[in-house]
């Protein structure tokens, strides 16, 4: 049972890192980031769209 919990945590870590990479790539390419990636990172998609570059 412990190993299963460890593997679930490990998978969640890679999901989070993958979302961070996807959002970073979207910003670099000047395209909108996917809402589910933003939510996984704890970012409100609506507020994120309101941000502008300065």
C-alpha positions as a Markdown table, in Angstrom:
| # | Residue | x | y | z |
|---|---|---|---|---|
| 1 | Unk | 0.0 | 0.0 | 0.0 |
| 2 | Unk | 2.8 | 2.4 | 0.8 |
| 3 | Unk | 4.4 | 1.9 | -2.6 |
| 4 | Unk | 1.2 | 2.7 | -4.4 |
| 5 | Unk | 0.9 | 6.0 | -2.5 |
| 6 | Unk | 4.5 | 6.8 | -3.3 |
| 7 | Unk | 4.0 | 6.1 | -7.0 |
| 8 | Unk | 0.8 | 8.3 | -7.0 |
| 9 | Unk | 2.8 | 11.2 | -5.5 |
| 10 | Unk | 5.5 | 10.7 | -8.0 |
| 11 | Unk | 3.1 | 10.8 | -10.8 |
| 12 | Unk | 1.5 | 13.9 | -9.4 |
| 13 | Unk | 4.9 | 15.6 | -9.3 |
| 14 | Unk | 5.5 | 14.9 | -13.0 |
| 15 | Unk | 2.0 | 16.2 | -13.8 |
| 16 | Unk | 2.8 | 19.4 | -12.1 |
| 17 | Unk | 6.2 | 19.8 | -13.8 |
| 18 | Unk | 4.6 | 19.0 | -17.1 |
| 19 | Unk | 2.0 | 21.7 | -16.6 |
| 20 | Unk | 4.7 | 24.2 | -15.7 |
| 21 | Unk | 6.6 | 23.4 | -18.8 |
| 22 | Unk | 3.4 | 23.6 | -20.9 |
| 23 | Unk | 2.5 | 27.0 | -19.5 |
| 24 | Unk | 6.0 | 28.3 | -20.0 |
| 25 | Unk | 6.0 | 27.2 | -23.6 |
| 26 | Unk | 2.6 | 28.8 | -24.2 |
| 27 | Unk | 3.9 | 32.1 | -22.9 |
| 28 | Unk | 7.1 | 31.8 | -24.9 |
| 29 | Unk | 5.1 | 31.2 | -28.1 |
| 30 | Unk | 2.6 | 34.0 | -27.2 |
| 31 | Unk | -0.4 | 31.7 | -27.2 |
| 32 | Unk | -2.9 | 31.1 | -24.5 |
| 33 | Unk | -2.1 | 28.5 | -21.8 |
| 34 | Unk | -4.5 | 25.7 | -21.2 |
| 35 | Unk | -6.9 | 26.3 | -18.3 |
| 36 | Unk | -6.3 | 22.8 | -16.8 |
| 37 | Unk | -2.6 | 23.4 | -16.7 |
| 38 | Unk | -3.0 | 26.7 | -15.0 |
| 39 | Unk | -5.4 | 25.3 | -12.4 |
| 40 | Unk | -3.0 | 22.4 | -11.7 |
| 41 | Unk | -0.4 | 25.1 | -10.8 |
| 42 | Unk | -2.9 | 27.0 | -8.6 |
| 43 | Unk | -3.4 | 29.9 | -11.1 |
| 44 | Unk | -6.9 | 31.2 | -11.8 |
| 45 | Unk | -7.3 | 31.1 | -15.6 |
| 46 | Unk | -9.5 | 34.1 | -15.7 |
| 47 | Unk | -7.1 | 36.3 | -13.8 |
| 48 | Unk | -4.2 | 34.9 | -15.8 |
| 49 | Unk | -5.8 | 36.2 | -19.0 |
| 50 | Unk | -6.1 | 39.6 | -17.6 |
| 51 | Unk | -2.3 | 40.0 | -17.1 |
| 52 | Unk | -0.4 | 41.9 | -19.7 |
| 53 | Unk | 3.3 | 42.1 | -20.4 |
| 54 | Unk | 5.1 | 45.4 | -19.6 |
